[in-house]
């Protein structure tokens, strides 16, 4: 593994957490009225084209690709009645009766095979995004996850780690379990603690399964993982900071991704004026840099290179609202991105030892939320030009 993609801890121990810019990619189409289609590696060519034009230090070496989900089917949706068989890890994502398309490779394998290390300037690491919704109440939602007994939460983590560490293409995992909440030592806390332990070494054997190594020749520091949450979670006066620090630093293999987007306080479709967006992005970038450095927590910052529900160039649907003070036109996507990158530069985050890079939202096949459609769904040409020199 090239030295530029590793971070050294000040005390001399090597961290599994890479120092590299990242991009989210979503291979499943998401457009109203159309069948959902799954084409693994759909954006590999786009990433290669970007990397070939990007300057050194501004290329993308981490690929976050949506790859699966966590689901719970406990009797009566009561976490106290959960059995391990009720806790489901859907990985890898594959074509089923709800998806058309697909190929012999899953999305992680496709990007590992097709994204060119020479264009990226070094080894490309592919990271599955595995999501779950704690706050919802649909069949298979993770309602009750926070209330899982510690041993059941650990067993769930073992189940997940066993699957992903058996895949030699998986460098790490981004967990997008929302809302993130370790303000107390709940089910999430015990789940992530066990993930960190497993990824640093060996997933323990059970009566049904042999042990699985997460640390091997290809990943000598083990696998890494990240959680996705607001910078506010790292507030030293808040209840979550110490638990986050314990989760991500005990084995030097975890980090936090804090988004500098979806910073609006209104509903989806209510655009945020660029000036107000920059004010909020600057605050989040500054506090993330300060609080992460003070707690020795590795972090990335996410930027809106494509549409989000509050930072977008176009919105279609009845609840769309123009940004206050934006006259007749919506702001352009490059104006949001430039504001985000300026906020990062001025925050001092890039000079902080714990900074691990910028995560680019996103290459998608449709951004649709609550029936509203947002554009652009991929970074347009002027956004790519900004990223190629300022990422």
C-alpha positions as CSV (number, residue, x, y, z in Angstrom):
1,X,0.0,0.0,0.0
2,X,1.5,3.3,-1.0
3,X,2.6,5.5,1.9
4,X,0.5,8.5,0.8
5,X,-2.7,6.6,1.5
6,X,-1.8,5.8,5.1
7,X,-1.9,8.0,8.2
8,X,0.7,7.7,10.9
9,X,-0.3,8.2,14.5
10,X,1.9,10.6,16.4
11,X,2.9,7.9,18.9
12,X,4.3,5.8,16.1
13,X,1.5,3.3,15.6
14,X,0.1,2.8,12.1
15,X,-3.5,3.6,11.6
16,X,-5.7,1.6,9.3
17,X,-7.6,4.8,8.3
18,X,-6.5,6.1,4.9
19,X,-5.7,9.7,4.1
20,X,-7.3,10.1,0.7
21,X,-10.1,12.0,-1.1
22,X,-13.3,10.0,-1.6
23,X,-16.4,9.9,-3.8
24,X,-19.8,8.4,-3.2
25,X,-21.3,6.4,-6.2
26,X,-24.7,4.9,-6.5
27,X,-25.1,2.3,-9.2
28,X,-28.9,1.9,-8.8
29,X,-31.2,4.2,-10.8
30,X,-33.6,6.2,-8.8
31,X,-36.1,8.0,-11.1
32,X,-39.9,8.2,-10.6
33,X,-41.9,6.0,-12.9
34,X,-39.0,3.9,-14.0
35,X,-38.0,0.4,-13.0
36,X,-34.9,0.5,-10.7
37,X,-31.8,-0.7,-12.5
38,X,-28.6,-1.9,-11.0
39,X,-25.4,-1.8,-13.1
40,X,-22.3,-2.4,-10.9
41,X,-19.3,-0.1,-11.7
42,X,-21.6,2.3,-13.6
43,X,-19.4,5.3,-12.7
44,X,-15.9,3.7,-13.0
45,X,-15.2,5.4,-16.3
46,X,-16.3,8.8,-14.9
47,X,-14.0,8.4,-12.0
48,X,-11.1,7.4,-14.3
49,X,-11.7,10.4,-16.5
50,X,-11.8,12.8,-13.5
51,X,-8.6,11.3,-12.0
52,X,-6.7,11.6,-15.3
53,X,-7.5,15.4,-15.4
54,X,-7.1,16.1,-11.7
55,X,-3.9,17.5,-10.3
56,X,-1.8,15.5,-7.9
57,X,-3.3,15.7,-4.4
58,X,-6.8,16.3,-5.8
59,X,-7.5,12.8,-7.2
60,X,-10.0,10.3,-5.8
61,X,-8.5,7.1,-4.3
62,X,-11.4,6.1,-2.1
63,X,-14.7,4.9,-3.6
64,X,-17.8,4.7,-1.4
65,X,-20.3,2.6,-3.2
66,X,-23.8,1.7,-2.0
67,X,-23.6,-2.0,-1.4
68,X,-26.1,-3.2,1.2
69,X,-28.2,-2.7,4.3
70,X,-28.8,-3.8,7.8
71,X,-32.3,-5.0,8.7
72,X,-34.1,-6.2,11.8
73,X,-37.1,-8.6,11.9
74,X,-37.5,-9.1,15.7
75,X,-40.8,-10.6,17.0
76,X,-43.2,-7.7,17.7
77,X,-40.3,-5.3,16.8
78,X,-39.2,-5.8,20.4
79,X,-35.4,-5.7,20.7
80,X,-35.6,-7.8,23.9
81,X,-37.1,-10.6,21.8
82,X,-34.4,-10.5,19.0
83,X,-32.7,-13.6,17.9
84,X,-29.6,-13.5,15.9
85,X,-31.5,-14.9,12.9
86,X,-33.7,-11.8,13.1
87,X,-30.7,-9.5,12.5
88,X,-30.0,-9.4,8.8
89,X,-26.9,-8.2,7.0
90,X,-27.6,-7.7,3.3
91,X,-24.2,-7.8,1.7
92,X,-23.3,-7.8,-1.1
93,X,-26.2,-6.1,-2.8
94,X,-27.4,-8.2,-5.8
95,X,-30.1,-8.0,-8.4
96,X,-33.5,-9.2,-7.2
97,X,-37.0,-9.0,-8.4
98,X,-37.1,-5.3,-7.6
99,X,-34.0,-4.5,-9.7
100,X,-33.2,-5.1,-13.3
101,X,-29.7,-5.2,-14.9
102,X,-26.8,-6.4,-12.8
103,X,-23.8,-8.4,-13.8
104,X,-21.5,-11.2,-12.6
105,X,-19.7,-8.8,-10.3
106,X,-21.2,-6.9,-7.4
107,X,-20.5,-3.2,-7.1
108,X,-17.4,-3.5,-4.9
109,X,-15.8,-6.0,-7.2
110,X,-16.6,-3.9,-10.2
111,X,-15.0,-0.7,-8.9
112,X,-12.0,-2.6,-7.5
113,X,-11.5,-4.1,-11.0
114,X,-12.3,-1.0,-13.1
115,X,-11.0,2.1,-11.4
116,X,-7.5,2.7,-12.6
117,X,-4.8,3.0,-9.9
118,X,-2.4,4.7,-12.4
119,X,-5.0,7.5,-13.1
120,X,-5.7,7.8,-9.3
121,X,-2.0,8.1,-8.5
122,X,-1.9,5.1,-6.3
123,X,-3.9,2.2,-4.9
124,X,-7.6,2.6,-5.0
125,X,-9.6,1.4,-2.0
126,X,-13.2,0.4,-2.4
127,X,-15.6,0.8,0.5
128,X,-19.1,-0.5,0.6
129,X,-21.8,1.8,2.0
130,X,-24.1,-0.2,4.3
131,X,-27.1,1.7,5.5
132,X,-30.0,1.2,7.9
133,X,-32.8,3.4,9.3
134,X,-33.3,3.4,13.1
135,X,-35.9,6.1,13.1
136,X,-38.4,4.4,10.8
137,X,-41.0,1.7,11.5
138,X,-41.3,-0.2,8.2
139,X,-40.8,-4.0,8.0
140,X,-37.1,-4.6,8.2
141,X,-36.2,-1.2,9.6
142,X,-33.7,-1.0,12.5
143,X,-36.2,0.3,15.0
144,X,-35.0,-0.9,18.4
145,X,-31.4,-1.1,17.4
146,X,-30.4,1.3,20.1
147,X,-32.2,-0.9,22.7
148,X,-30.5,-4.2,21.6
149,X,-28.8,-5.9,24.6
150,X,-25.0,-5.6,24.4
151,X,-24.4,-9.3,23.6
152,X,-26.9,-9.2,20.8
153,X,-25.5,-6.0,19.4
154,X,-22.0,-7.6,19.4
155,X,-23.3,-10.7,17.7
156,X,-24.9,-8.5,15.0
157,X,-21.5,-6.8,14.5
158,X,-19.8,-10.2,14.2
159,X,-22.3,-11.2,11.5
160,X,-21.6,-8.1,9.5
161,X,-17.8,-8.3,9.9
162,X,-17.8,-12.0,8.9
163,X,-19.4,-11.1,5.6
164,X,-17.4,-8.1,4.6
165,X,-14.0,-9.4,5.8
166,X,-14.5,-12.5,3.7
167,X,-14.6,-10.3,0.6
168,X,-11.0,-9.5,-0.4
169,X,-12.1,-6.4,-2.3
170,X,-13.4,-4.7,0.8
171,X,-10.9,-2.2,2.3
172,X,-13.3,-0.9,4.9
173,X,-17.0,-0.1,5.4
174,X,-18.9,3.2,5.6
175,X,-21.9,2.7,8.0
176,X,-24.7,5.0,7.2
177,X,-27.0,3.9,10.0
178,X,-29.3,6.9,10.7
179,X,-29.7,8.6,13.0
180,X,-26.2,8.0,14.4
181,X,-26.6,8.1,18.2
182,X,-24.0,6.9,20.8
183,X,-24.9,9.6,23.4
184,X,-25.1,6.6,25.8
185,X,-23.7,3.1,25.8
186,X,-26.6,1.7,23.8
187,X,-26.9,-0.9,21.0
188,X,-25.2,1.3,18.5
189,X,-22.3,1.9,20.8
190,X,-21.7,-1.9,21.4
191,X,-22.2,-2.6,17.7
192,X,-19.5,-0.2,16.6
193,X,-17.1,-1.1,19.4
194,X,-17.3,-4.7,18.3
195,X,-16.9,-3.7,14.6
196,X,-13.7,-1.9,15.5
197,X,-12.4,-4.9,17.4
198,X,-13.2,-7.3,14.6
199,X,-11.8,-5.2,11.9
200,X,-8.5,-4.9,13.8
201,X,-8.1,-8.7,13.9
202,X,-10.3,-11.7,13.8
203,X,-14.0,-12.3,13.8
204,X,-14.5,-15.0,16.4
205,X,-15.7,-18.5,15.6
206,X,-19.1,-19.7,16.4
207,X,-20.6,-23.2,16.4
208,X,-21.8,-22.6,12.9
209,X,-18.8,-20.5,11.5
210,X,-15.0,-20.6,11.4
211,X,-13.1,-17.5,12.4
212,X,-12.6,-14.9,9.7
213,X,-9.4,-12.7,9.5
214,X,-9.9,-9.0,8.9
215,X,-6.2,-8.4,9.0
216,X,-4.3,-10.2,6.2
217,X,-1.6,-9.7,3.6
218,X,-3.7,-7.2,1.6
219,X,-4.8,-5.3,4.7
220,X,-1.9,-5.5,7.2
221,X,-3.5,-3.0,9.5
222,X,-6.9,-4.6,9.2
223,X,-10.1,-3.1,7.7
224,X,-11.3,0.4,8.6
225,X,-14.8,1.9,9.1
226,X,-16.5,5.2,9.2
227,X,-19.7,6.7,10.7
228,X,-21.7,9.5,9.0
229,X,-22.9,12.2,11.3
230,X,-23.0,16.0,12.0
231,X,-20.0,17.8,13.4
232,X,-22.3,18.7,16.3
233,X,-21.8,15.2,17.7
234,X,-18.2,16.0,18.6
235,X,-19.1,19.0,20.8
236,X,-17.0,18.5,24.0
237,X,-20.0,19.6,26.0
238,X,-22.2,17.0,24.5
239,X,-22.9,13.4,25.6
240,X,-21.5,11.6,22.6
241,X,-17.9,12.7,22.3
242,X,-16.2,10.3,24.7
243,X,-18.1,7.3,23.3
244,X,-17.2,8.3,19.7
245,X,-13.6,8.7,20.6
246,X,-13.5,5.2,22.3
247,X,-15.2,3.6,19.2
248,X,-12.9,5.1,16.5
249,X,-9.6,5.4,18.3
250,X,-9.3,2.3,20.5
251,X,-8.0,0.2,17.5
252,X,-7.0,3.2,15.3
253,X,-9.3,2.0,12.6
254,X,-12.4,4.3,12.7
255,X,-13.2,7.9,11.6
256,X,-16.2,10.3,11.3
257,X,-17.5,11.7,8.0
258,X,-19.2,15.1,8.7
259,X,-21.3,16.4,5.8
260,X,-21.0,20.1,4.7
261,X,-24.3,19.7,3.0
262,X,-28.0,19.3,3.8
263,X,-27.4,22.2,6.2
264,X,-30.9,23.8,5.6
265,X,-33.4,23.7,8.5
266,X,-36.5,23.6,6.3
267,X,-38.0,20.6,4.5
268,X,-36.7,18.9,1.4
269,X,-36.8,21.2,-1.6
270,X,-36.2,24.4,0.4
271,X,-33.0,25.6,-1.2
272,X,-30.4,27.3,1.0
273,X,-29.0,30.7,-0.3
274,X,-25.3,30.4,-1.0
275,X,-24.3,33.1,1.4
276,X,-26.2,31.4,4.2
277,X,-24.9,28.0,3.1
278,X,-21.3,29.3,3.3
279,X,-21.9,30.7,6.8
280,X,-23.2,27.3,8.0
281,X,-20.6,25.3,6.2
282,X,-17.8,27.5,7.7
283,X,-19.2,26.9,11.2
284,X,-19.3,23.2,10.8
285,X,-15.9,22.9,9.2
286,X,-14.3,25.0,11.9
287,X,-15.9,23.2,14.8
288,X,-15.1,19.8,13.3
289,X,-11.4,20.7,12.9
290,X,-11.2,22.1,16.4
291,X,-13.2,19.4,18.2
292,X,-11.7,16.5,16.2
293,X,-8.1,17.7,16.8
294,X,-8.8,18.2,20.5
295,X,-10.1,14.6,20.8
296,X,-7.8,13.0,18.3
297,X,-10.7,11.7,16.1
298,X,-9.9,11.2,12.4
299,X,-12.4,12.8,10.1
300,X,-13.4,13.7,6.6
301,X,-15.7,16.5,5.4
302,X,-18.3,15.9,2.7
303,X,-19.0,18.5,0.0
304,X,-22.0,18.9,-2.4
305,X,-20.7,18.5,-5.9
306,X,-24.1,17.2,-7.0
307,X,-27.6,18.0,-5.8
308,X,-28.8,17.6,-2.2
309,X,-32.2,18.4,-0.9
310,X,-31.1,21.9,0.3
311,X,-28.1,22.6,-2.0
312,X,-29.1,22.1,-5.6
313,X,-29.3,23.8,-9.0
314,X,-32.8,22.5,-9.9
315,X,-35.8,21.1,-8.0
316,X,-38.9,19.6,-9.6
317,X,-42.1,19.1,-7.5
318,X,-44.7,21.0,-5.6
319,X,-42.6,21.6,-2.4
320,X,-39.7,23.1,-4.2
321,X,-38.8,26.6,-2.9
322,X,-36.2,29.0,-4.2
323,X,-33.4,30.2,-1.9
324,X,-34.2,33.5,-0.3
325,X,-32.5,36.3,-2.1
326,X,-31.8,34.2,-5.2
327,X,-33.9,36.3,-7.6
328,X,-35.3,34.3,-10.4
329,X,-32.7,31.6,-10.7
330,X,-31.7,28.8,-8.3
331,X,-28.0,28.9,-7.3
332,X,-25.6,26.9,-9.4
333,X,-24.0,23.7,-8.0
334,X,-20.5,25.0,-8.5
335,X,-21.4,28.0,-6.3
336,X,-22.2,25.6,-3.4
337,X,-19.1,23.6,-4.0
338,X,-16.8,26.6,-4.1
339,X,-18.4,27.8,-0.9
340,X,-17.8,24.4,0.7
341,X,-14.1,24.2,-0.4
342,X,-13.5,27.8,0.8
343,X,-15.0,26.9,4.2
344,X,-12.7,23.9,4.5
345,X,-9.6,26.0,3.5
346,X,-10.5,28.8,5.9
347,X,-11.3,26.4,8.8
348,X,-7.7,25.1,9.0
349,X,-9.0,21.6,8.7
350,X,-6.4,20.6,6.1
351,X,-3.6,21.4,8.5
352,X,-5.0,19.3,11.3
353,X,-3.3,15.9,11.8
354,X,-6.7,14.1,12.1
355,X,-7.9,15.3,8.7
356,X,-8.3,12.4,6.3
357,X,-9.6,14.1,3.2
358,X,-12.7,15.4,1.4
359,X,-15.7,13.2,0.5
360,X,-17.5,14.2,-2.7
361,X,-21.2,13.9,-3.0
362,X,-21.8,12.3,-5.5
363,X,-22.2,10.4,-8.7
364,X,-25.9,9.1,-8.7
365,X,-28.5,8.0,-11.1
366,X,-31.3,10.2,-9.8
367,X,-31.7,12.2,-6.6
368,X,-35.4,11.8,-5.6
369,X,-36.7,12.5,-2.1
370,X,-40.4,12.6,-1.1
371,X,-41.4,12.7,-4.7
372,X,-39.1,15.7,-5.5
373,X,-36.4,15.4,-8.1
374,X,-33.1,17.3,-7.7
375,X,-30.4,18.2,-10.3
376,X,-27.6,17.8,-11.1
377,X,-27.4,14.1,-10.3
378,X,-23.7,14.0,-11.1
379,X,-21.0,16.7,-10.8
380,X,-21.3,18.9,-14.0
381,X,-18.2,20.0,-16.0
382,X,-17.5,23.2,-14.1
383,X,-17.8,21.4,-10.7
384,X,-15.3,18.8,-12.0
385,X,-12.9,21.6,-12.9
386,X,-13.1,23.0,-9.4
387,X,-12.5,19.6,-7.9
388,X,-9.5,18.9,-10.1
389,X,-7.6,21.7,-8.6
390,X,-9.2,22.4,-5.2
391,X,-10.4,19.1,-3.8
